[in-house]
Amino acid sequence: MPDRVNMGATINNGKVTNQPDPAAKKDPDVKAKEKTTAKGYKDQFLQLLVAQMKYQDPLEPVSNTEYISQYSTLSMVEQMSNMSSAMELSRAGDYVGKYVVIRDGISEDANSYKEVEGNVDYVTYENGKAFVNVNGQNYKADDVYQVVSSGYEYANKLAYEFIKALDKLPEAKYMTKADAKTVKNLALAYDKLDEVAKGMIEPKYLQRMKELLDAAKKILGEENKPAGT
């Protein structure tokens, strides 16, 4: 009968085998636990190594060279894991200050996600994962779908400012003469937008702009005036 230690591994003739212990019961919540990190595997290995040394056959002891080789291999794996984490954080750091499009949740379900846009303020690293902070919220760096060019970002800001200014105006029937002048200036600003910015403004806002502009012309007495006067 092999000696058994309470570690989920079987020791036979001083050797640790990876054969499962049939008497051991699986934890029902094992799927809910987080994946073991490289450091966790290293700690488990050290525990197994101690058990192996304790129960090894004194007539045929395992050589120190073999112990050192096993430990060196695991240390190398840990170092590679740490390097991978550092590289991931470095890549995520490149997003800082850039305008990105995030598909939140796509890493969990490719068919169910929401898009979030904005500038990346900073990057954090938690539980082996890099996160970018956009609009005050943290999102997985893996969920960054697109890094937007500065020209696109500028056009987006112009479109946003146009819509914000339009939303501040009252309904056409409540407009004053001052509101009418604001509408005219807003219409001129819209005409100066490039096609990219104009394409970001939804049709419902353009329709409202037309209604307000028609009302503004009536208020200012310009409805029947020739163009350019």
C-alpha positions, 0 to 999 in steps of 0.5 A: 500500500502506498503512503498517502498524504493529504495533498491530493497526490500519491507517493509510492516508493518515495516518488510523487505520482500524478495519479488521482487518489480515488478516495479523495472527494472533489470540491463541489465549488472547484469551478467557482475558484480562480485559476491558480497562478504560477506562484500558486503552482510553485507553492504547491510544488514546494509542498509536494517536494517536502512530502516527497523528501519526507516519504522517499525510500531511504535506500533509493533517495532521489538525487539533489540534482533532480530536486534542483532541476524540478525547482528551476523549471517551475521558477522559470515558468513563474518568471515567464508568467511575470514577464507576460503580465508585465508585457500585458500591462505595458501594452495596456499602458499604450492606451493612456490618453487615447480615444478608444472603443470598448466592447464591454463584456465581449471577452465573456460573451462575443454575442452580448456586449455594449460599446463604450467610447472615451479617453483612457485616463489610466491603467490598473492591474488587478488579479493578473488582468489589465484594466483601462479607466474610461469615463470613470469606469474600469474595463478589461484591456482585452475588451478594447476593440478599436483605438480611434485616430485623433482626427476621428476623436476631434470630429466626435467632440465637435458633433457632441458639442453641436448636439449639446448646444442644440439640446439647450434650445427651447422648442420652436414655439417658445423661442425668443429673438436671442434664441433665434440668433443662437440657432442661426449661429449654430446652423453656420457652425454645422455648415463648417463641420467636416463630413466625418463630424456631420456623419456622427449627428443622428437624423433626429437632431438634424430634423430638430435643427431644421425646425428651429431654423425655420422658426428662427427665420420667422422670428427674425423676419428673414423668411422672405428675404433673398439669400445672402441679405 
